[in-house]
Amino acid sequence: METLEDSAPANVWLGDPLEGVDLGAVEIAAAEQAARPVAGVDDMASYLATQVGDASHRDVLGPLLDGAGPSGVVVRRGTVLASWGDPTRVEMAFSVTKSVLSLVAGIAHDDGLLHLDEPVTRRVDLPQLANPHGRLVTWRHLLDQTSQWEGELWGKPTSVDVQSTREGTESAGGLPGAGWAYNDVRVNLAALALTALLRSSLPDVLRERILDPIGASTSWSWHGYPNSRITLDDADDPDDPDDPDGADEALTPVVSGGAHWGGGLWISALDLARIGHLCLHRGTWGHGQVSPPRGSTSCGHRARSRRTTACPGGSTTTGPSGRPPPQPGDVPAATAAGTCSGSTQPATSSSPHTGETTSSSSSTRSRTR
């Protein structure tokens, strides 16, 4: 059986990965997932058009990748027990991107740069928050999607995301923290704020701090839009003898936290499984600490999605409709995130009790966005 990597977390090898496992049942589950693609993702442009309420804002800004069919893996104790499709194939991760965004936020938190209940404007200067409402928005509000921020970013207003009009959401009309809405424009604001805070593109942070150390492939990428670029205010550094006037300043790309208008994280199911294992083991990989422990633990947010159910033992799986079969004795699952930026569990979900990880590509997970 294939293992994730020779340097997989040392504490996953506490026993036989097949101990107590019904391989027949695992194979049946994998076959069921392989037979349940999400309709329409083979034409991603048409599929995305259904995700925006205002026809005048359905134009896609970022790159697209058509879906190529279901793919995924089931991993236990560092060993791949089953797979379907091609788990090394890159797919658009849709709102699984939010879990990776929150992992980067966890790194900023443990580096001492981000304090959850501190106003964002205390650390970064963003014109989008330069008003009485914006100055009350904290990092927790941005990451929990409770900022109640209304505005436009990269040419897209918050009002056009149909996710924000669904039952159980409260998209506007109150102070930060008074309501919740699943809104990609607001998540993109979180990505912008983190880019300004970390003074680096988020893909660079993810690559250097997470994915390279855990042996992820080089096939993944994280995209924004052609117009989502900023100039960091330290680019014009008068103390730089080689560039006193900032003539060599470059625009820093800002990635998107979802894919309603294209872009977002493109990654394989196998690499998502690596991320899940890292978070399951509190940031350790092999005998070293890759990410800070607090940045890799589950986040205590209010779960709003009715489309995610934890399976017995804490491992979470969902099908193409986002409605997993109910299971007796369901318990909460740990999320692969440091601080919360989304309402659903990530597609890479881990059990702190069994050392299990289930990872699926966007072709089977895109409705958990």
Secondary structure, DSSP 8 states (H G I E B T S, - for coil): --BS-TT--GGG-SS-TTTT--HHHHHHHHHHHHT---TTTTSHHHHHGGGBS-GGG----S---------EEEEETTEEEEEES-TTSEEE-TTHHHHHHHHHHHHHHHTTS--TTSBGGGT---GGG-STTGGG-BHHHHHHT------EETTEEGGGBGGGGSTT---SSS-TTS-----HHHHHHHHHHHHHHHTS-HHHHHIIIIITTTT--S--EEEEEEEEEE--TTSS-TT-TT-TT-TT---EEEE-SS-TTS-EEEEEHHHHHHHHHHHHTTTEETTEESS-GGGGS--------SS--B-GGG-B---TTS-----TT----B-S-SS---SS--SSEE-TTT-EEEEE-HHHHGGG-
